[in-house]
Amino acid sequence: QLHTLCMDNASNCDTTSDCLPDHIPTYRGTLSRTRCFSHTVNLIVKVGFR
């Protein structure tokens, strides 16, 4: 089962999120997509540890 995907903000990721529910019913499209916020937080934390 696929519930959530974490992707960057590229437009091709929007297309992927729109097409996946046709193939994986448990995936709810853009509602199940997490954008790159966690990557941004990770970069901030890395700078903070320097």
N, CA, C and O atoms as a Tripos MOL2 file, in Angstrom:
@<TRIPOS>MOLECULE
protein
  200   199    50     0     0
PROTEIN
NO_CHARGES

@<TRIPOS>ATOM
      1 N           0.8380   -1.1760    0.0000 N.3       1 GLN1
      2 CA          0.0000    0.0000    0.0000 C.3       1 GLN1
      3 C           0.8790    1.2350    0.0000 C.2       1 GLN1
      4 O           1.9210    1.2750    0.6550 O.2       1 GLN1
      5 N           0.4540    2.2210   -0.7290 N.am      2 LEU2
      6 CA          1.1660    3.4920   -0.7890 C.3       2 LEU2
      7 C           0.2500    4.5700   -0.2430 C.2       2 LEU2
      8 O          -0.8570    4.7710   -0.7430 O.2       2 LEU2
      9 N           0.7190    5.2640    0.7910 N.am      3 HIS3
     10 CA         -0.1140    6.2870    1.4140 C.3       3 HIS3
     11 C           0.4260    7.6880    1.1950 C.2       3 HIS3
     12 O          -0.3530    8.6270    1.0290 O.2       3 HIS3
     13 N           1.7490    7.8510    1.1920 N.am      4 THR4
     14 CA          2.3470    9.1770    1.0960 C.3       4 THR4
     15 C           3.6320    9.1210    0.2910 C.2       4 THR4
     16 O           4.3910    8.1550    0.3760 O.2       4 THR4
     17 N           3.8690   10.1670   -0.4920 N.am      5 LEU5
     18 CA          5.1370   10.3330   -1.1930 C.3       5 LEU5
     19 C           5.7160   11.6880   -0.8380 C.2       5 LEU5
     20 O           4.9830   12.6710   -0.7270 O.2       5 LEU5
     21 N           7.0160   11.7470   -0.6600 N.am      6 CYS6
     22 CA          7.6970   13.0220   -0.4420 C.3       6 CYS6
     23 C           8.4600   13.3450   -1.7220 C.2       6 CYS6
     24 O           9.3420   12.5930   -2.1350 O.2       6 CYS6
     25 N           8.1140   14.4650   -2.3440 N.am      7 MET7
     26 CA          8.7380   14.8580   -3.6080 C.3       7 MET7
     27 C           9.1470   16.3180   -3.5520 C.2       7 MET7
     28 O           8.7020   17.0720   -2.6870 O.2       7 MET7
     29 N          10.0060   16.7050   -4.4920 N.am      8 ASP8
     30 CA         10.3640   18.1100   -4.5720 C.3       8 ASP8
     31 C           9.2350   18.8860   -5.2530 C.2       8 ASP8
     32 O           8.1590   18.3340   -5.4850 O.2       8 ASP8
     33 N           9.4680   20.1400   -5.5690 N.am      9 ASN9
     34 CA          8.4060   20.9900   -6.1050 C.3       9 ASN9
     35 C           8.3770   21.0440   -7.6300 C.2       9 ASN9
     36 O           7.7600   21.9480   -8.1930 O.2       9 ASN9
     37 N           9.0150   20.1180   -8.3020 N.am     10 ALA10
     38 CA          9.0360   20.1060   -9.7610 C.3      10 ALA10
     39 C           7.6480   19.7890  -10.3180 C.2      10 ALA10
     40 O           6.8730   19.0560   -9.7030 O.2      10 ALA10
     41 N           7.3490   20.3470  -11.4840 N.am     11 SER11
     42 CA          6.0180   20.1550  -12.0790 C.3      11 SER11
     43 C           5.7650   18.7040  -12.4700 C.2      11 SER11
     44 O           4.6180   18.2580  -12.4580 O.2      11 SER11
     45 N           6.8130   17.9580  -12.8180 N.am     12 ASN12
     46 CA          6.5990   16.5500  -13.1710 C.3      12 ASN12
     47 C           6.1230   15.7360  -11.9710 C.2      12 ASN12
     48 O           5.5000   14.6890  -12.1440 O.2      12 ASN12
     49 N           6.4060   16.2020  -10.7670 N.am     13 CYS13
     50 CA          5.9040   15.5230   -9.5630 C.3      13 CYS13
     51 C           4.3980   15.7310   -9.4120 C.2      13 CYS13
     52 O           3.6950   14.8540   -8.9090 O.2      13 CYS13
     53 N           3.9000   16.8960   -9.8490 N.am     14 ASP14
     54 CA          2.4520   17.1160   -9.8560 C.3      14 ASP14
     55 C           1.7740   16.1240  -10.7910 C.2      14 ASP14
     56 O           0.7360   15.5520  -10.4590 O.2      14 ASP14
     57 N           2.3680   15.9270  -11.9570 N.am     15 THR15
     58 CA          1.8150   14.9810  -12.9290 C.3      15 THR15
     59 C           1.8180   13.5640  -12.3610 C.2      15 THR15
     60 O           0.8470   12.8250  -12.5180 O.2      15 THR15
     61 N           2.8960   13.1950  -11.7120 N.am     16 THR16
     62 CA          2.9780   11.8680  -11.0920 C.3      16 THR16
     63 C           1.8900   11.6890  -10.0460 C.2      16 THR16
     64 O           1.2310   10.6510   -9.9980 O.2      16 THR16
     65 N           1.7020   12.7060   -9.2050 N.am     17 SER17
     66 CA          0.6730   12.6280   -8.1630 C.3      17 SER17
     67 C          -0.7230   12.5170   -8.7510 C.2      17 SER17
     68 O          -1.5930   11.8690   -8.1690 O.2      17 SER17
     69 N          -0.9430   13.1360   -9.8880 N.am     18 ASP18
     70 CA         -2.2510   13.0600  -10.5340 C.3      18 ASP18
     71 C          -2.4930   11.7000  -11.1820 C.2      18 ASP18
     72 O          -3.6350   11.2450  -11.2410 O.2      18 ASP18
     73 N          -1.4440   11.0460  -11.6670 N.am     19 CYS19
     74 CA         -1.5970    9.7750  -12.3890 C.3      19 CYS19
     75 C          -1.5650    8.5380  -11.4890 C.2      19 CYS19
     76 O          -2.1710    7.5200  -11.8240 O.2      19 CYS19
     77 N          -0.8780    8.6120  -10.3690 N.am     20 LEU20
     78 CA         -0.7250    7.4320   -9.5090 C.3      20 LEU20
     79 C          -2.0300    6.8290   -8.9980 C.2      20 LEU20
     80 O          -2.1220    5.6040   -8.9250 O.2      20 LEU20
     81 N          -3.0480    7.6220   -8.6370 N.am     21 PRO21
     82 CA         -4.2810    6.9970   -8.1340 C.3      21 PRO21
     83 C          -4.9480    6.0480   -9.1310 C.2      21 PRO21
     84 O          -5.6930    5.1540   -8.7300 O.2      21 PRO21
     85 N          -4.6880    6.2360  -10.4200 N.am     22 ASP22
     86 CA         -5.2370    5.3190  -11.4230 C.3      22 ASP22
     87 C          -4.6310    3.9260  -11.2900 C.2      22 ASP22
     88 O          -5.2580    2.9310  -11.6530 O.2      22 ASP22
     89 N          -3.4070    3.8620  -10.7670 N.am     23 HIS23
     90 CA         -2.6840    2.5970  -10.6680 C.3      23 HIS23
     91 C          -2.6070    2.0550   -9.2360 C.2      23 HIS23
     92 O          -2.4990    0.8480   -9.0240 O.2      23 HIS23
     93 N          -2.6640    2.9670   -8.2580 N.am     24 ILE24
     94 CA         -2.5710    2.5750   -6.8460 C.3      24 ILE24
     95 C          -3.7400    3.2210   -6.1030 C.2      24 ILE24
     96 O          -3.6440    4.3830   -5.7060 O.2      24 ILE24
     97 N          -4.8260    2.5000   -5.9110 N.am     25 PRO25
     98 CA         -6.0450    3.0840   -5.3340 C.3      25 PRO25
     99 C          -5.8770    3.6880   -3.9370 C.2      25 PRO25
    100 O          -6.6150    4.6060   -3.5810 O.2      25 PRO25
    101 N          -4.9240    3.1970   -3.1380 N.am     26 THR26
    102 CA         -4.7550    3.7460   -1.7900 C.3      26 THR26
    103 C          -4.0660    5.1020   -1.7910 C.2      26 THR26
    104 O          -4.0820    5.8010   -0.7780 O.2      26 THR26
    105 N          -3.4670    5.4820   -2.9030 N.am     27 TYR27
    106 CA         -2.8040    6.7820   -3.0150 C.3      27 TYR27
    107 C          -3.8480    7.8170   -3.4050 C.2      27 TYR27
    108 O          -4.5660    7.6350   -4.3880 O.2      27 TYR27
    109 N          -3.9380    8.9070   -2.6370 N.am     28 ARG28
    110 CA         -5.0070    9.8860   -2.8350 C.3      28 ARG28
    111 C          -4.5670   11.1210   -3.6210 C.2      28 ARG28
    112 O          -5.0860   12.2140   -3.3940 O.2      28 ARG28
    113 N          -3.6400   10.9640   -4.5190 N.am     29 GLY29
    114 CA         -3.2070   12.0810   -5.3570 C.3      29 GLY29
    115 C          -2.4770   13.1450   -4.5650 C.2      29 GLY29
    116 O          -1.6880   12.8330   -3.6720 O.2      29 GLY29
    117 N          -2.7390   14.4040   -4.8910 N.am     30 THR30
    118 CA         -2.0130   15.5020   -4.2530 C.3      30 THR30
    119 C          -2.2880   15.5940   -2.7530 C.2      30 THR30
    120 O          -1.5060   16.2100   -2.0290 O.2      30 THR30
    121 N          -3.3650   15.0040   -2.2740 N.am     31 LEU31
    122 CA         -3.6200   14.9700   -0.8290 C.3      31 LEU31
    123 C          -2.5870   14.1130   -0.1000 C.2      31 LEU31
    124 O          -2.3340   14.3160    1.0870 O.2      31 LEU31
    125 N          -1.9980   13.1660   -0.8060 N.am     32 SER32
    126 CA         -1.0270   12.2520   -0.2030 C.3      32 SER32
    127 C           0.4120   12.6790   -0.4620 C.2      32 SER32
    128 O           1.3450   11.9510   -0.1210 O.2      32 SER32
    129 N           0.5980   13.8310   -1.0510 N.am     33 ARG33
    130 CA          1.9340   14.2790   -1.4200 C.3      33 ARG33
    131 C           2.4860   15.2570   -0.3940 C.2      33 ARG33
    132 O           1.8170   16.2130   -0.0020 O.2      33 ARG33
    133 N           3.7110   15.0010    0.0320 N.am     34 THR34
    134 CA          4.4180   15.9220    0.9130 C.3      34 THR34
    135 C           5.4850   16.6100    0.0820 C.2      34 THR34
    136 O           6.3160   15.9510   -0.5420 O.2      34 THR34
    137 N           5.4610   17.9250    0.0740 N.am     35 ARG35
    138 CA          6.4570   18.6550   -0.7100 C.3      35 ARG35
    139 C           7.7850   18.7110    0.0300 C.2      35 ARG35
    140 O           7.9400   18.0830    1.0780 O.2      35 ARG35
    141 N           8.7180   19.4390   -0.4940 N.am     36 CYS36
    142 CA         10.1050   19.3870   -0.0340 C.3      36 CYS36
    143 C          10.3510   20.0750    1.3040 C.2      36 CYS36
    144 O          11.5050   20.3760    1.6110 O.2      36 CYS36
    145 N           9.3450   20.3370    2.1050 N.am     37 PHE37
    146 CA          9.5350   21.0090    3.3870 C.3      37 PHE37
    147 C          10.5370   20.2710    4.2640 C.2      37 PHE37
    148 O          11.3830   20.8980    4.9010 O.2      37 PHE37
    149 N          10.4500   18.9560    4.3020 N.am     38 SER38
    150 CA         11.3730   18.1940    5.1470 C.3      38 SER38
    151 C          12.8110   18.3260    4.6520 C.2      38 SER38
    152 O          13.7410   18.3330    5.4580 O.2      38 SER38
    153 N          13.0030   18.4280    3.3530 N.am     39 HIS39
    154 CA         14.3460   18.6420    2.8050 C.3      39 HIS39
    155 C          14.8650   20.0170    3.2140 C.2      39 HIS39
    156 O          16.0350   20.1620    3.5680 O.2      39 HIS39
    157 N          13.9980   21.0220    3.1650 N.am     40 THR40
    158 CA         14.3750   22.3710    3.5710 C.3      40 THR40
    159 C          14.7660   22.3970    5.0440 C.2      40 THR40
    160 O          15.7770   22.9990    5.4060 O.2      40 THR40
    161 N          13.9840   21.7560    5.8860 N.am     41 VAL41
    162 CA         14.3000   21.6890    7.3150 C.3      41 VAL41
    163 C          15.6360   20.9780    7.5230 C.2      41 VAL41
    164 O          16.4440   21.4020    8.3490 O.2      41 VAL41
    165 N          15.8660   19.9130    6.7840 N.am     42 ASN42
    166 CA         17.1230   19.1810    6.8880 C.3      42 ASN42
    167 C          18.3100   20.0820    6.5620 C.2      42 ASN42
    168 O          19.3200   20.0440    7.2640 O.2      42 ASN42
    169 N          18.2080   20.8840    5.5200 N.am     43 LEU43
    170 CA         19.2910   21.7970    5.1590 C.3      43 LEU43
    171 C          19.5350   22.8300    6.2560 C.2      43 LEU43
    172 O          20.6830   23.1480    6.5660 O.2      43 LEU43
    173 N          18.4670   23.3500    6.8380 N.am     44 ILE44
    174 CA         18.5960   24.3350    7.9190 C.3      44 ILE44
    175 C          19.2930   23.7200    9.1290 C.2      44 ILE44
    176 O          20.1660   24.3460    9.7300 O.2      44 ILE44
    177 N          18.9140   22.5090    9.4820 N.am     45 VAL45
    178 CA         19.5220   21.8330   10.6350 C.3      45 VAL45
    179 C          21.0050   21.5740   10.3860 C.2      45 VAL45
    180 O          21.8260   21.7540   11.2860 O.2      45 VAL45
    181 N          21.3530   21.1540    9.1740 N.am     46 LYS46
    182 CA         22.7620   20.9080    8.8560 C.3      46 LYS46
    183 C          23.5920   22.1770    9.0240 C.2      46 LYS46
    184 O          24.7020   22.1250    9.5530 O.2      46 LYS46
    185 N          23.0630   23.3140    8.5770 N.am     47 VAL47
    186 CA         23.7720   24.5860    8.7360 C.3      47 VAL47
    187 C          23.8950   24.9260   10.2180 C.2      47 VAL47
    188 O          24.9250   25.4400   10.6530 O.2      47 VAL47
    189 N          22.8600   24.6430   10.9870 N.am     48 GLY48
    190 CA         22.8820   24.9210   12.4190 C.3      48 GLY48
    191 C          23.9260   24.1180   13.1770 C.2      48 GLY48
    192 O          24.4210   24.5700   14.2090 O.2      48 GLY48
    193 N          24.2730   22.9230   12.6790 N.am     49 PHE49
    194 CA         25.2650   22.0840   13.3440 C.3      49 PHE49
    195 C          26.6990   22.4570   12.9870 C.2      49 PHE49
    196 O          27.6350   21.9190   13.5790 O.2      49 PHE49
    197 N          26.8890   23.3490   12.0520 N.am     50 ARG50
    198 CA         28.2540   23.7420   11.6490 C.3      50 ARG50
    199 C          28.9010   24.5990   12.6790 C.2      50 ARG50
    200 O          30.0460   25.0170   12.5030 O.2      50 ARG50
@<TRIPOS>BOND
     1     1     2 1
     2     2     3 1
     3     3     4 2
     4     3     5 am
     5     5     6 1
     6     6     7 1
     7     7     8 2
     8     7     9 am
     9     9    10 1
    10    10    11 1
    11    11    12 2
    12    11    13 am
    13    13    14 1
    14    14    15 1
    15    15    16 2
    16    15    17 am
    17    17    18 1
    18    18    19 1
    19    19    20 2
    20    19    21 am
    21    21    22 1
    22    22    23 1
    23    23    24 2
    24    23    25 am
    25    25    26 1
    26    26    27 1
    27    27    28 2
    28    27    29 am
    29    29    30 1
    30    30    31 1
    31    31    32 2
    32    31    33 am
    33    33    34 1
    34    34    35 1
    35    35    36 2
    36    35    37 am
    37    37    38 1
    38    38    39 1
    39    39    40 2
    40    39    41 am
    41    41    42 1
    42    42    43 1
    43    43    44 2
    44    43    45 am
    45    45    46 1
    46    46    47 1
    47    47    48 2
    48    47    49 am
    49    49    50 1
    50    50    51 1
    51    51    52 2
    52    51    53 am
    53    53    54 1
    54    54    55 1
    55    55    56 2
    56    55    57 am
    57    57    58 1
    58    58    59 1
    59    59    60 2
    60    59    61 am
    61    61    62 1
    62    62    63 1
    63    63    64 2
    64    63    65 am
    65    65    66 1
    66    66    67 1
    67    67    68 2
    68    67    69 am
    69    69    70 1
    70    70    71 1
    71    71    72 2
    72    71    73 am
    73    73    74 1
    74    74    75 1
    75    75    76 2
    76    75    77 am
    77    77    78 1
    78    78    79 1
    79    79    80 2
    80    79    81 am
    81    81    82 1
    82    82    83 1
    83    83    84 2
    84    83    85 am
    85    85    86 1
    86    86    87 1
    87    87    88 2
    88    87    89 am
    89    89    90 1
    90    90    91 1
    91    91    92 2
    92    91    93 am
    93    93    94 1
    94    94    95 1
    95    95    96 2
    96    95    97 am
    97    97    98 1
    98    98    99 1
    99    99   100 2
   100    99   101 am
   101   101   102 1
   102   102   103 1
   103   103   104 2
   104   103   105 am
   105   105   106 1
   106   106   107 1
   107   107   108 2
   108   107   109 am
   109   109   110 1
   110   110   111 1
   111   111   112 2
   112   111   113 am
   113   113   114 1
   114   114   115 1
   115   115   116 2
   116   115   117 am
   117   117   118 1
   118   118   119 1
   119   119   120 2
   120   119   121 am
   121   121   122 1
   122   122   123 1
   123   123   124 2
   124   123   125 am
   125   125   126 1
   126   126   127 1
   127   127   128 2
   128   127   129 am
   129   129   130 1
   130   130   131 1
   131   131   132 2
   132   131   133 am
   133   133   134 1
   134   134   135 1
   135   135   136 2
   136   135   137 am
   137   137   138 1
   138   138   139 1
   139   139   140 2
   140   139   141 am
   141   141   142 1
   142   142   143 1
   143   143   144 2
   144   143   145 am
   145   145   146 1
   146   146   147 1
   147   147   148 2
   148   147   149 am
   149   149   150 1
   150   150   151 1
   151   151   152 2
   152   151   153 am
   153   153   154 1
   154   154   155 1
   155   155   156 2
   156   155   157 am
   157   157   158 1
   158   158   159 1
   159   159   160 2
   160   159   161 am
   161   161   162 1
   162   162   163 1
   163   163   164 2
   164   163   165 am
   165   165   166 1
   166   166   167 1
   167   167   168 2
   168   167   169 am
   169   169   170 1
   170   170   171 1
   171   171   172 2
   172   171   173 am
   173   173   174 1
   174   174   175 1
   175   175   176 2
   176   175   177 am
   177   177   178 1
   178   178   179 1
   179   179   180 2
   180   179   181 am
   181   181   182 1
   182   182   183 1
   183   183   184 2
   184   183   185 am
   185   185   186 1
   186   186   187 1
   187   187   188 2
   188   187   189 am
   189   189   190 1
   190   190   191 1
   191   191   192 2
   192   191   193 am
   193   193   194 1
   194   194   195 1
   195   195   196 2
   196   195   197 am
   197   197   198 1
   198   198   199 1
   199   199   200 2
@<TRIPOS>SUBSTRUCTURE
     1 GLN1         2 RESIDUE 1 A GLN
     2 LEU2         6 RESIDUE 1 A LEU
     3 HIS3        10 RESIDUE 1 A HIS
     4 THR4        14 RESIDUE 1 A THR
     5 LEU5        18 RESIDUE 1 A LEU
     6 CYS6        22 RESIDUE 1 A CYS
     7 MET7        26 RESIDUE 1 A MET
     8 ASP8        30 RESIDUE 1 A ASP
     9 ASN9        34 RESIDUE 1 A ASN
    10 ALA10       38 RESIDUE 1 A ALA
    11 SER11       42 RESIDUE 1 A SER
    12 ASN12       46 RESIDUE 1 A ASN
    13 CYS13       50 RESIDUE 1 A CYS
    14 ASP14       54 RESIDUE 1 A ASP
    15 THR15       58 RESIDUE 1 A THR
    16 THR16       62 RESIDUE 1 A THR
    17 SER17       66 RESIDUE 1 A SER
    18 ASP18       70 RESIDUE 1 A ASP
    19 CYS19       74 RESIDUE 1 A CYS
    20 LEU20       78 RESIDUE 1 A LEU
    21 PRO21       82 RESIDUE 1 A PRO
    22 ASP22       86 RESIDUE 1 A ASP
    23 HIS23       90 RESIDUE 1 A HIS
    24 ILE24       94 RESIDUE 1 A ILE
    25 PRO25       98 RESIDUE 1 A PRO
    26 THR26      102 RESIDUE 1 A THR
    27 TYR27      106 RESIDUE 1 A TYR
    28 ARG28      110 RESIDUE 1 A ARG
    29 GLY29      114 RESIDUE 1 A GLY
    30 THR30      118 RESIDUE 1 A THR
    31 LEU31      122 RESIDUE 1 A LEU
    32 SER32      126 RESIDUE 1 A SER
    33 ARG33      130 RESIDUE 1 A ARG
    34 THR34      134 RESIDUE 1 A THR
    35 ARG35      138 RESIDUE 1 A ARG
    36 CYS36      142 RESIDUE 1 A CYS
    37 PHE37      146 RESIDUE 1 A PHE
    38 SER38      150 RESIDUE 1 A SER
    39 HIS39      154 RESIDUE 1 A HIS
    40 THR40      158 RESIDUE 1 A THR
    41 VAL41      162 RESIDUE 1 A VAL
    42 ASN42      166 RESIDUE 1 A ASN
    43 LEU43      170 RESIDUE 1 A LEU
    44 ILE44      174 RESIDUE 1 A ILE
    45 VAL45      178 RESIDUE 1 A VAL
    46 LYS46      182 RESIDUE 1 A LYS
    47 VAL47      186 RESIDUE 1 A VAL
    48 GLY48      190 RESIDUE 1 A GLY
    49 PHE49      194 RESIDUE 1 A PHE
    50 ARG50      198 RESIDUE 1 A ARG
